């Protein structure tokens, strides 16, 4: 009896079985934040002074975010009604 392993093959399994023979995995974090311009300055105070190459954050400031979001959401609902 054989089991279908999908995209998994022996070399891939061996990479995890013999993990000490391979370079360690690295973590990288990427994120996008959409924030109201009124809150932007206060939130950026917490940003680290020295950038970390393993973390990337793209911040998009939107004037009156709640008002803009509400108007867009209402327009989307109206367009399908």
HTML snippet that shows the backbone in 3Dmol.js (N, CA, C, O; Angstrom):
<script src="https://3Dmol.org/build/3Dmol-min.js"></script>
<div id="view" style="width:600px;height:400px;position:relative"></div>
<script>
const pdb = `
ATOM      1  N   UNK A   1       0.836  -1.177   0.000  1.00  0.00           N
ATOM      2  CA  UNK A   1       0.000   0.000   0.000  1.00  0.00           C
ATOM      3  C   UNK A   1       0.886   1.246   0.000  1.00  0.00           C
ATOM      4  O   UNK A   1       1.831   1.338   0.783  1.00  0.00           O
ATOM      5  N   UNK A   2       0.583   2.195  -0.868  1.00  0.00           N
ATOM      6  CA  UNK A   2       1.329   3.449  -0.906  1.00  0.00           C
ATOM      7  C   UNK A   2       0.407   4.593  -0.503  1.00  0.00           C
ATOM      8  O   UNK A   2      -0.809   4.549  -0.692  1.00  0.00           O
ATOM      9  N   UNK A   3       1.032   5.605   0.054  1.00  0.00           N
ATOM     10  CA  UNK A   3       0.276   6.790   0.465  1.00  0.00           C
ATOM     11  C   UNK A   3       0.667   7.946  -0.427  1.00  0.00           C
ATOM     12  O   UNK A   3       1.852   8.207  -0.634  1.00  0.00           O
ATOM     13  N   UNK A   4      -0.328   8.640  -0.956  1.00  0.00           N
ATOM     14  CA  UNK A   4      -0.061   9.815  -1.785  1.00  0.00           C
ATOM     15  C   UNK A   4       0.402  10.952  -0.887  1.00  0.00           C
ATOM     16  O   UNK A   4      -0.340  11.403  -0.014  1.00  0.00           O
ATOM     17  N   UNK A   5       1.612  11.409  -1.100  1.00  0.00           N
ATOM     18  CA  UNK A   5       2.168  12.497  -0.297  1.00  0.00           C
ATOM     19  C   UNK A   5       2.052  13.837  -0.997  1.00  0.00           C
ATOM     20  O   UNK A   5       2.601  14.831  -0.522  1.00  0.00           O
ATOM     21  N   UNK A   6       1.353  13.880  -2.107  1.00  0.00           N
ATOM     22  CA  UNK A   6       1.180  15.148  -2.815  1.00  0.00           C
ATOM     23  C   UNK A   6       2.500  15.660  -3.359  1.00  0.00           C
ATOM     24  O   UNK A   6       3.188  14.954  -4.096  1.00  0.00           O
ATOM     25  N   UNK A   7       2.853  16.876  -3.000  1.00  0.00           N
ATOM     26  CA  UNK A   7       4.081  17.508  -3.497  1.00  0.00           C
ATOM     27  C   UNK A   7       5.314  17.120  -2.684  1.00  0.00           C
ATOM     28  O   UNK A   7       6.410  17.596  -2.979  1.00  0.00           O
ATOM     29  N   UNK A   8       5.167  16.288  -1.691  1.00  0.00           N
ATOM     30  CA  UNK A   8       6.301  15.918  -0.835  1.00  0.00           C
ATOM     31  C   UNK A   8       7.071  14.781  -1.500  1.00  0.00           C
ATOM     32  O   UNK A   8       6.479  13.824  -1.997  1.00  0.00           O
ATOM     33  N   UNK A   9       8.408  14.899  -1.503  1.00  0.00           N
ATOM     34  CA  UNK A   9       9.238  13.850  -2.068  1.00  0.00           C
ATOM     35  C   UNK A   9      10.346  13.499  -1.069  1.00  0.00           C
ATOM     36  O   UNK A   9      10.496  14.164  -0.044  1.00  0.00           O
ATOM     37  N   UNK A  10      11.099  12.478  -1.366  1.00  0.00           N
ATOM     38  CA  UNK A  10      12.142  11.994  -0.449  1.00  0.00           C
ATOM     39  C   UNK A  10      13.186  13.071  -0.137  1.00  0.00           C
ATOM     40  O   UNK A  10      13.512  13.252   1.036  1.00  0.00           O
ATOM     41  N   UNK A  11      13.730  13.800  -1.131  1.00  0.00           N
ATOM     42  CA  UNK A  11      14.700  14.849  -0.783  1.00  0.00           C
ATOM     43  C   UNK A  11      14.116  15.910   0.166  1.00  0.00           C
ATOM     44  O   UNK A  11      14.816  16.413   1.046  1.00  0.00           O
ATOM     45  N   UNK A  12      12.852  16.240  -0.017  1.00  0.00           N
ATOM     46  CA  UNK A  12      12.232  17.223   0.871  1.00  0.00           C
ATOM     47  C   UNK A  12      12.107  16.660   2.286  1.00  0.00           C
ATOM     48  O   UNK A  12      12.391  17.357   3.260  1.00  0.00           O
ATOM     49  N   UNK A  13      11.692  15.422   2.399  1.00  0.00           N
ATOM     50  CA  UNK A  13      11.608  14.790   3.712  1.00  0.00           C
ATOM     51  C   UNK A  13      12.984  14.711   4.370  1.00  0.00           C
ATOM     52  O   UNK A  13      13.119  14.978   5.564  1.00  0.00           O
ATOM     53  N   UNK A  14      13.996  14.346   3.598  1.00  0.00           N
ATOM     54  CA  UNK A  14      15.352  14.250   4.151  1.00  0.00           C
ATOM     55  C   UNK A  14      15.869  15.588   4.654  1.00  0.00           C
ATOM     56  O   UNK A  14      16.689  15.630   5.571  1.00  0.00           O
ATOM     57  N   UNK A  15      15.405  16.668   4.072  1.00  0.00           N
ATOM     58  CA  UNK A  15      15.832  17.982   4.524  1.00  0.00           C
ATOM     59  C   UNK A  15      15.418  18.213   5.978  1.00  0.00           C
ATOM     60  O   UNK A  15      16.126  18.879   6.733  1.00  0.00           O
ATOM     61  N   UNK A  16      14.274  17.662   6.363  1.00  0.00           N
ATOM     62  CA  UNK A  16      13.800  17.814   7.737  1.00  0.00           C
ATOM     63  C   UNK A  16      14.302  16.698   8.647  1.00  0.00           C
ATOM     64  O   UNK A  16      14.530  16.913   9.838  1.00  0.00           O
ATOM     65  N   UNK A  17      14.472  15.512   8.084  1.00  0.00           N
ATOM     66  CA  UNK A  17      15.006  14.399   8.875  1.00  0.00           C
ATOM     67  C   UNK A  17      16.453  14.686   9.258  1.00  0.00           C
ATOM     68  O   UNK A  17      16.861  14.444  10.394  1.00  0.00           O
ATOM     69  N   UNK A  18      17.231  15.204   8.302  1.00  0.00           N
ATOM     70  CA  UNK A  18      18.645  15.519   8.533  1.00  0.00           C
ATOM     71  C   UNK A  18      18.835  17.020   8.684  1.00  0.00           C
ATOM     72  O   UNK A  18      19.724  17.601   8.061  1.00  0.00           O
ATOM     73  N   UNK A  19      18.012  17.646   9.503  1.00  0.00           N
ATOM     74  CA  UNK A  19      18.002  19.111   9.618  1.00  0.00           C
ATOM     75  C   UNK A  19      19.348  19.698  10.020  1.00  0.00           C
ATOM     76  O   UNK A  19      19.651  20.830   9.643  1.00  0.00           O
ATOM     77  N   UNK A  20      20.163  18.966  10.774  1.00  0.00           N
ATOM     78  CA  UNK A  20      21.458  19.503  11.205  1.00  0.00           C
ATOM     79  C   UNK A  20      22.431  19.650  10.042  1.00  0.00           C
ATOM     80  O   UNK A  20      23.428  20.362  10.164  1.00  0.00           O
ATOM     81  N   UNK A  21      22.160  18.988   8.911  1.00  0.00           N
ATOM     82  CA  UNK A  21      23.030  19.079   7.738  1.00  0.00           C
ATOM     83  C   UNK A  21      22.695  20.276   6.846  1.00  0.00           C
ATOM     84  O   UNK A  21      23.388  20.528   5.861  1.00  0.00           O
ATOM     85  N   UNK A  22      21.662  20.995   7.180  1.00  0.00           N
ATOM     86  CA  UNK A  22      21.215  22.119   6.366  1.00  0.00           C
ATOM     87  C   UNK A  22      21.344  23.419   7.165  1.00  0.00           C
ATOM     88  O   UNK A  22      21.358  23.389   8.396  1.00  0.00           O
ATOM     89  N   UNK A  23      21.436  24.551   6.476  1.00  0.00           N
ATOM     90  CA  UNK A  23      21.502  25.817   7.213  1.00  0.00           C
ATOM     91  C   UNK A  23      20.203  26.048   7.985  1.00  0.00           C
ATOM     92  O   UNK A  23      19.136  25.599   7.566  1.00  0.00           O
ATOM     93  N   UNK A  24      20.302  26.750   9.114  1.00  0.00           N
ATOM     94  CA  UNK A  24      19.087  26.990   9.892  1.00  0.00           C
ATOM     95  C   UNK A  24      18.106  27.893   9.136  1.00  0.00           C
ATOM     96  O   UNK A  24      18.499  28.740   8.333  1.00  0.00           O
ATOM     97  N   UNK A  25      16.855  27.688   9.414  1.00  0.00           N
ATOM     98  CA  UNK A  25      15.826  28.533   8.802  1.00  0.00           C
ATOM     99  C   UNK A  25      15.914  29.930   9.401  1.00  0.00           C
ATOM    100  O   UNK A  25      16.294  30.100  10.559  1.00  0.00           O
ATOM    101  N   UNK A  26      15.564  30.909   8.609  1.00  0.00           N
ATOM    102  CA  UNK A  26      15.556  32.277   9.123  1.00  0.00           C
ATOM    103  C   UNK A  26      14.136  32.822   9.053  1.00  0.00           C
ATOM    104  O   UNK A  26      13.359  32.456   8.171  1.00  0.00           O
ATOM    105  N   UNK A  27      13.811  33.695   9.988  1.00  0.00           N
ATOM    106  CA  UNK A  27      12.492  34.313  10.012  1.00  0.00           C
ATOM    107  C   UNK A  27      12.617  35.720   9.461  1.00  0.00           C
ATOM    108  O   UNK A  27      13.541  36.458   9.802  1.00  0.00           O
ATOM    109  N   UNK A  28      11.690  36.075   8.619  1.00  0.00           N
ATOM    110  CA  UNK A  28      11.597  37.446   8.117  1.00  0.00           C
ATOM    111  C   UNK A  28      10.143  37.861   8.234  1.00  0.00           C
ATOM    112  O   UNK A  28       9.238  37.119   7.852  1.00  0.00           O
ATOM    113  N   UNK A  29       9.930  39.051   8.765  1.00  0.00           N
ATOM    114  CA  UNK A  29       8.578  39.539   8.970  1.00  0.00           C
ATOM    115  C   UNK A  29       8.327  40.721   8.045  1.00  0.00           C
ATOM    116  O   UNK A  29       9.126  41.656   7.986  1.00  0.00           O
ATOM    117  N   UNK A  30       7.219  40.673   7.330  1.00  0.00           N
ATOM    118  CA  UNK A  30       6.818  41.748   6.420  1.00  0.00           C
ATOM    119  C   UNK A  30       5.378  42.110   6.749  1.00  0.00           C
ATOM    120  O   UNK A  30       4.548  41.223   6.942  1.00  0.00           O
ATOM    121  N   UNK A  31       5.071  43.401   6.815  1.00  0.00           N
ATOM    122  CA  UNK A  31       3.705  43.818   7.133  1.00  0.00           C
ATOM    123  C   UNK A  31       3.396  45.164   6.498  1.00  0.00           C
ATOM    124  O   UNK A  31       4.287  45.963   6.210  1.00  0.00           O
ATOM    125  N   UNK A  32       2.115  45.384   6.291  1.00  0.00           N
ATOM    126  CA  UNK A  32       1.625  46.676   5.809  1.00  0.00           C
ATOM    127  C   UNK A  32       0.590  47.141   6.825  1.00  0.00           C
ATOM    128  O   UNK A  32      -0.300  46.378   7.202  1.00  0.00           O
ATOM    129  N   UNK A  33       0.704  48.384   7.268  1.00  0.00           N
ATOM    130  CA  UNK A  33      -0.262  48.956   8.207  1.00  0.00           C
ATOM    131  C   UNK A  33      -0.914  50.170   7.568  1.00  0.00           C
ATOM    132  O   UNK A  33      -0.241  51.060   7.048  1.00  0.00           O
ATOM    133  N   UNK A  34      -2.232  50.187   7.619  1.00  0.00           N
ATOM    134  CA  UNK A  34      -2.985  51.352   7.144  1.00  0.00           C
ATOM    135  C   UNK A  34      -3.509  52.032   8.396  1.00  0.00           C
ATOM    136  O   UNK A  34      -4.219  51.419   9.193  1.00  0.00           O
ATOM    137  N   UNK A  35      -3.160  53.299   8.569  1.00  0.00           N
ATOM    138  CA  UNK A  35      -3.479  53.994   9.807  1.00  0.00           C
ATOM    139  C   UNK A  35      -3.954  55.413   9.504  1.00  0.00           C
ATOM    140  O   UNK A  35      -3.566  56.009   8.499  1.00  0.00           O
ATOM    141  N   UNK A  36      -4.773  55.925  10.359  1.00  0.00           N
ATOM    142  CA  UNK A  36      -5.278  57.292  10.200  1.00  0.00           C
ATOM    143  C   UNK A  36      -4.130  58.279  10.427  1.00  0.00           C
ATOM    144  O   UNK A  36      -3.353  58.119  11.369  1.00  0.00           O
ATOM    145  N   UNK A  37      -4.024  59.265   9.595  1.00  0.00           N
ATOM    146  CA  UNK A  37      -2.957  60.271   9.738  1.00  0.00           C
ATOM    147  C   UNK A  37      -2.948  60.909  11.124  1.00  0.00           C
ATOM    148  O   UNK A  37      -1.885  61.270  11.630  1.00  0.00           O
ATOM    149  N   UNK A  38      -4.122  61.054  11.746  1.00  0.00           N
ATOM    150  CA  UNK A  38      -4.197  61.676  13.064  1.00  0.00           C
ATOM    151  C   UNK A  38      -3.452  60.861  14.124  1.00  0.00           C
ATOM    152  O   UNK A  38      -3.031  61.413  15.140  1.00  0.00           O
ATOM    153  N   UNK A  39      -3.287  59.574  13.904  1.00  0.00           N
ATOM    154  CA  UNK A  39      -2.604  58.699  14.866  1.00  0.00           C
ATOM    155  C   UNK A  39      -1.155  58.418  14.486  1.00  0.00           C
ATOM    156  O   UNK A  39      -0.395  57.871  15.286  1.00  0.00           O
ATOM    157  N   UNK A  40      -0.780  58.783  13.295  1.00  0.00           N
ATOM    158  CA  UNK A  40       0.513  58.388  12.740  1.00  0.00           C
ATOM    159  C   UNK A  40       1.708  58.860  13.571  1.00  0.00           C
ATOM    160  O   UNK A  40       2.587  58.061  13.894  1.00  0.00           O
ATOM    161  N   UNK A  41       1.749  60.127  13.914  1.00  0.00           N
ATOM    162  CA  UNK A  41       2.901  60.649  14.663  1.00  0.00           C
ATOM    163  C   UNK A  41       3.076  59.957  16.005  1.00  0.00           C
ATOM    164  O   UNK A  41       4.198  59.633  16.393  1.00  0.00           O
ATOM    165  N   UNK A  42       1.967  59.726  16.724  1.00  0.00           N
ATOM    166  CA  UNK A  42       2.060  59.061  18.027  1.00  0.00           C
ATOM    167  C   UNK A  42       2.545  57.622  17.895  1.00  0.00           C
ATOM    168  O   UNK A  42       3.301  57.147  18.742  1.00  0.00           O
ATOM    169  N   UNK A  43       2.124  56.930  16.856  1.00  0.00           N
ATOM    170  CA  UNK A  43       2.521  55.532  16.666  1.00  0.00           C
ATOM    171  C   UNK A  43       3.974  55.401  16.218  1.00  0.00           C
ATOM    172  O   UNK A  43       4.654  54.446  16.593  1.00  0.00           O
ATOM    173  N   UNK A  44       4.448  56.346  15.423  1.00  0.00           N
ATOM    174  CA  UNK A  44       5.828  56.259  14.919  1.00  0.00           C
ATOM    175  C   UNK A  44       6.865  56.491  16.010  1.00  0.00           C
ATOM    176  O   UNK A  44       8.037  56.164  15.826  1.00  0.00           O
ATOM    177  N   UNK A  45       6.452  57.045  17.131  1.00  0.00           N
ATOM    178  CA  UNK A  45       7.377  57.241  18.254  1.00  0.00           C
ATOM    179  C   UNK A  45       7.930  55.895  18.720  1.00  0.00           C
ATOM    180  O   UNK A  45       9.076  55.810  19.162  1.00  0.00           O
ATOM    181  N   UNK A  46       7.125  54.862  18.619  1.00  0.00           N
ATOM    182  CA  UNK A  46       7.537  53.531  19.067  1.00  0.00           C
ATOM    183  C   UNK A  46       8.428  52.808  18.057  1.00  0.00           C
ATOM    184  O   UNK A  46       8.916  51.716  18.348  1.00  0.00           O
ATOM    185  N   UNK A  47       8.647  53.384  16.893  1.00  0.00           N
ATOM    186  CA  UNK A  47       9.480  52.729  15.876  1.00  0.00           C
ATOM    187  C   UNK A  47      10.926  52.648  16.353  1.00  0.00           C
ATOM    188  O   UNK A  47      11.428  53.590  16.967  1.00  0.00           O
ATOM    189  N   UNK A  48      11.599  51.532  16.077  1.00  0.00           N
ATOM    190  CA  UNK A  48      12.995  51.406  16.507  1.00  0.00           C
ATOM    191  C   UNK A  48      13.897  52.400  15.779  1.00  0.00           C
ATOM    192  O   UNK A  48      13.675  52.721  14.611  1.00  0.00           O
ATOM    193  N   UNK A  49      14.910  52.877  16.481  1.00  0.00           N
ATOM    194  CA  UNK A  49      15.852  53.837  15.896  1.00  0.00           C
ATOM    195  C   UNK A  49      16.773  53.161  14.886  1.00  0.00           C
ATOM    196  O   UNK A  49      17.192  53.784  13.910  1.00  0.00           O
ATOM    197  N   UNK A  50      17.087  51.892  15.118  1.00  0.00           N
ATOM    198  CA  UNK A  50      17.983  51.146  14.234  1.00  0.00           C
ATOM    199  C   UNK A  50      17.150  50.110  13.480  1.00  0.00           C
ATOM    200  O   UNK A  50      16.515  49.256  14.098  1.00  0.00           O
ATOM    201  N   UNK A  51      17.151  50.183  12.150  1.00  0.00           N
ATOM    202  CA  UNK A  51      16.349  49.222  11.379  1.00  0.00           C
ATOM    203  C   UNK A  51      16.871  47.792  11.531  1.00  0.00           C
ATOM    204  O   UNK A  51      18.076  47.572  11.652  1.00  0.00           O
ATOM    205  N   UNK A  52      15.970  46.846  11.524  1.00  0.00           N
ATOM    206  CA  UNK A  52      16.306  45.427  11.600  1.00  0.00           C
ATOM    207  C   UNK A  52      16.067  44.821  10.219  1.00  0.00           C
ATOM    208  O   UNK A  52      14.955  44.915   9.701  1.00  0.00           O
ATOM    209  N   UNK A  53      17.078  44.202   9.610  1.00  0.00           N
ATOM    210  CA  UNK A  53      16.915  43.661   8.260  1.00  0.00           C
ATOM    211  C   UNK A  53      15.898  42.521   8.166  1.00  0.00           C
ATOM    212  O   UNK A  53      15.464  42.175   7.067  1.00  0.00           O
ATOM    213  N   UNK A  54      15.513  41.936   9.298  1.00  0.00           N
ATOM    214  CA  UNK A  54      14.551  40.844   9.275  1.00  0.00           C
ATOM    215  C   UNK A  54      13.107  41.321   9.416  1.00  0.00           C
ATOM    216  O   UNK A  54      12.180  40.514   9.357  1.00  0.00           O
ATOM    217  N   UNK A  55      12.912  42.617   9.599  1.00  0.00           N
ATOM    218  CA  UNK A  55      11.567  43.168   9.754  1.00  0.00           C
ATOM    219  C   UNK A  55      11.367  44.286   8.745  1.00  0.00           C
ATOM    220  O   UNK A  55      12.220  45.161   8.600  1.00  0.00           O
ATOM    221  N   UNK A  56      10.248  44.253   8.056  1.00  0.00           N
ATOM    222  CA  UNK A  56       9.888  45.324   7.143  1.00  0.00           C
ATOM    223  C   UNK A  56       8.442  45.713   7.429  1.00  0.00           C
ATOM    224  O   UNK A  56       7.554  44.861   7.475  1.00  0.00           O
ATOM    225  N   UNK A  57       8.220  47.001   7.618  1.00  0.00           N
ATOM    226  CA  UNK A  57       6.875  47.501   7.856  1.00  0.00           C
ATOM    227  C   UNK A  57       6.640  48.683   6.930  1.00  0.00           C
ATOM    228  O   UNK A  57       7.397  49.654   6.937  1.00  0.00           O
ATOM    229  N   UNK A  58       5.594  48.589   6.143  1.00  0.00           N
ATOM    230  CA  UNK A  58       5.191  49.689   5.280  1.00  0.00           C
ATOM    231  C   UNK A  58       3.966  50.310   5.937  1.00  0.00           C
ATOM    232  O   UNK A  58       2.967  49.630   6.174  1.00  0.00           O
ATOM    233  N   UNK A  59       4.049  51.607   6.231  1.00  0.00           N
ATOM    234  CA  UNK A  59       2.946  52.305   6.881  1.00  0.00           C
ATOM    235  C   UNK A  59       2.307  53.253   5.870  1.00  0.00           C
ATOM    236  O   UNK A  59       2.984  54.077   5.255  1.00  0.00           O
ATOM    237  N   UNK A  60       0.997  53.122   5.711  1.00  0.00           N
ATOM    238  CA  UNK A  60       0.249  53.984   4.802  1.00  0.00           C
ATOM    239  C   UNK A  60      -0.662  54.850   5.659  1.00  0.00           C
ATOM    240  O   UNK A  60      -1.549  54.346   6.347  1.00  0.00           O
ATOM    241  N   UNK A  61      -0.432  56.167   5.611  1.00  0.00           N
ATOM    242  CA  UNK A  61      -1.268  57.101   6.349  1.00  0.00           C
ATOM    243  C   UNK A  61      -2.394  57.605   5.472  1.00  0.00           C
ATOM    244  O   UNK A  61      -2.164  58.046   4.346  1.00  0.00           O
ATOM    245  N   UNK A  62      -3.615  57.541   5.988  1.00  0.00           N
ATOM    246  CA  UNK A  62      -4.787  57.979   5.235  1.00  0.00           C
ATOM    247  C   UNK A  62      -5.490  59.071   6.035  1.00  0.00           C
ATOM    248  O   UNK A  62      -5.835  58.859   7.198  1.00  0.00           O
ATOM    249  N   UNK A  63      -5.706  60.237   5.426  1.00  0.00           N
ATOM    250  CA  UNK A  63      -6.439  61.281   6.137  1.00  0.00           C
ATOM    251  C   UNK A  63      -7.874  60.821   6.429  1.00  0.00           C
ATOM    252  O   UNK A  63      -8.541  60.257   5.562  1.00  0.00           O
ATOM    253  N   UNK A  64      -8.327  61.064   7.635  1.00  0.00           N
ATOM    254  CA  UNK A  64      -9.703  60.708   8.027  1.00  0.00           C
ATOM    255  C   UNK A  64     -10.055  59.281   7.612  1.00  0.00           C
ATOM    256  O   UNK A  64     -11.034  59.055   6.901  1.00  0.00           O
ATOM    257  N   UNK A  65      -9.259  58.337   8.057  1.00  0.00           N
ATOM    258  CA  UNK A  65      -9.405  56.939   7.637  1.00  0.00           C
ATOM    259  C   UNK A  65     -10.808  56.395   7.882  1.00  0.00           C
ATOM    260  O   UNK A  65     -11.382  55.759   6.998  1.00  0.00           O
ATOM    261  N   UNK A  66     -11.361  56.630   9.049  1.00  0.00           N
ATOM    262  CA  UNK A  66     -12.689  56.075   9.343  1.00  0.00           C
ATOM    263  C   UNK A  66     -13.741  56.645   8.387  1.00  0.00           C
ATOM    264  O   UNK A  66     -14.582  55.904   7.878  1.00  0.00           O
ATOM    265  N   UNK A  67     -13.696  57.940   8.144  1.00  0.00           N
ATOM    266  CA  UNK A  67     -14.658  58.562   7.235  1.00  0.00           C
ATOM    267  C   UNK A  67     -14.495  57.998   5.823  1.00  0.00           C
ATOM    268  O   UNK A  67     -15.476  57.678   5.151  1.00  0.00           O
ATOM    269  N   UNK A  68     -13.244  57.881   5.388  1.00  0.00           N
ATOM    270  CA  UNK A  68     -12.954  57.347   4.055  1.00  0.00           C
ATOM    271  C   UNK A  68     -13.417  55.894   3.950  1.00  0.00           C
ATOM    272  O   UNK A  68     -14.055  55.513   2.968  1.00  0.00           O
ATOM    273  N   UNK A  69     -13.095  55.081   4.964  1.00  0.00           N
ATOM    274  CA  UNK A  69     -13.486  53.678   4.957  1.00  0.00           C
ATOM    275  C   UNK A  69     -15.006  53.547   4.916  1.00  0.00           C
ATOM    276  O   UNK A  69     -15.540  52.757   4.137  1.00  0.00           O
ATOM    277  N   UNK A  70     -15.697  54.313   5.744  1.00  0.00           N
ATOM    278  CA  UNK A  70     -17.159  54.241   5.802  1.00  0.00           C
ATOM    279  C   UNK A  70     -17.784  54.625   4.461  1.00  0.00           C
ATOM    280  O   UNK A  70     -18.731  53.984   4.007  1.00  0.00           O
ATOM    281  N   UNK A  71     -17.253  55.667   3.833  1.00  0.00           N
ATOM    282  CA  UNK A  71     -17.779  56.104   2.535  1.00  0.00           C
ATOM    283  C   UNK A  71     -17.538  55.050   1.454  1.00  0.00           C
ATOM    284  O   UNK A  71     -18.422  54.785   0.640  1.00  0.00           O
ATOM    285  N   UNK A  72     -16.358  54.455   1.443  1.00  0.00           N
ATOM    286  CA  UNK A  72     -16.046  53.422   0.442  1.00  0.00           C
ATOM    287  C   UNK A  72     -16.927  52.195   0.659  1.00  0.00           C
ATOM    288  O   UNK A  72     -17.459  51.631  -0.297  1.00  0.00           O
ATOM    289  N   UNK A  73     -17.080  51.785   1.905  1.00  0.00           N
ATOM    290  CA  UNK A  73     -17.899  50.614   2.216  1.00  0.00           C
ATOM    291  C   UNK A  73     -19.358  50.872   1.805  1.00  0.00           C
ATOM    292  O   UNK A  73     -19.997  50.002   1.214  1.00  0.00           O
ATOM    293  N   UNK A  74     -19.875  52.048   2.113  1.00  0.00           N
ATOM    294  CA  UNK A  74     -21.256  52.395   1.747  1.00  0.00           C
ATOM    295  C   UNK A  74     -21.427  52.411   0.227  1.00  0.00           C
ATOM    296  O   UNK A  74     -22.441  51.944  -0.291  1.00  0.00           O
ATOM    297  N   UNK A  75     -20.433  52.951  -0.487  1.00  0.00           N
ATOM    298  CA  UNK A  75     -20.497  52.981  -1.954  1.00  0.00           C
ATOM    299  C   UNK A  75     -20.465  51.570  -2.532  1.00  0.00           C
ATOM    300  O   UNK A  75     -21.154  51.286  -3.512  1.00  0.00           O
ATOM    301  N   UNK A  76     -19.666  50.680  -1.931  1.00  0.00           N
ATOM    302  CA  UNK A  76     -19.594  49.302  -2.419  1.00  0.00           C
ATOM    303  C   UNK A  76     -20.928  48.598  -2.235  1.00  0.00           C
ATOM    304  O   UNK A  76     -21.386  47.886  -3.130  1.00  0.00           O
ATOM    305  N   UNK A  77     -21.550  48.790  -1.090  1.00  0.00           N
ATOM    306  CA  UNK A  77     -22.847  48.162  -0.831  1.00  0.00           C
ATOM    307  C   UNK A  77     -23.893  48.722  -1.813  1.00  0.00           C
ATOM    308  O   UNK A  77     -24.696  47.972  -2.369  1.00  0.00           O
ATOM    309  N   UNK A  78     -23.873  50.018  -2.011  1.00  0.00           N
ATOM    310  CA  UNK A  78     -24.837  50.662  -2.905  1.00  0.00           C
ATOM    311  C   UNK A  78     -24.667  50.168  -4.341  1.00  0.00           C
ATOM    312  O   UNK A  78     -25.644  50.042  -5.079  1.00  0.00           O
ATOM    313  N   UNK A  79     -23.422  49.888  -4.735  1.00  0.00           N
ATOM    314  CA  UNK A  79     -23.166  49.497  -6.126  1.00  0.00           C
ATOM    315  C   UNK A  79     -23.700  48.106  -6.462  1.00  0.00           C
ATOM    316  O   UNK A  79     -23.915  47.796  -7.634  1.00  0.00           O
ATOM    317  N   UNK A  80     -23.915  47.273  -5.461  1.00  0.00           N
ATOM    318  CA  UNK A  80     -24.438  45.929  -5.721  1.00  0.00           C
ATOM    319  C   UNK A  80     -25.906  45.791  -5.349  1.00  0.00           C
ATOM    320  O   UNK A  80     -26.501  44.733  -5.556  1.00  0.00           O
ATOM    321  N   UNK A  81     -26.481  46.825  -4.814  1.00  0.00           N
ATOM    322  CA  UNK A  81     -27.893  46.756  -4.394  1.00  0.00           C
ATOM    323  C   UNK A  81     -28.820  46.934  -5.570  1.00  0.00           C
ATOM    324  O   UNK A  81     -30.039  46.905  -5.406  1.00  0.00           O
TER     325      UNK A  81
END
`;
const viewer = $3Dmol.createViewer("view");
viewer.addModel(pdb, "pdb");
viewer.setStyle({}, {cartoon: {color: "spectrum"}});
viewer.zoomTo();
viewer.render();
</script>
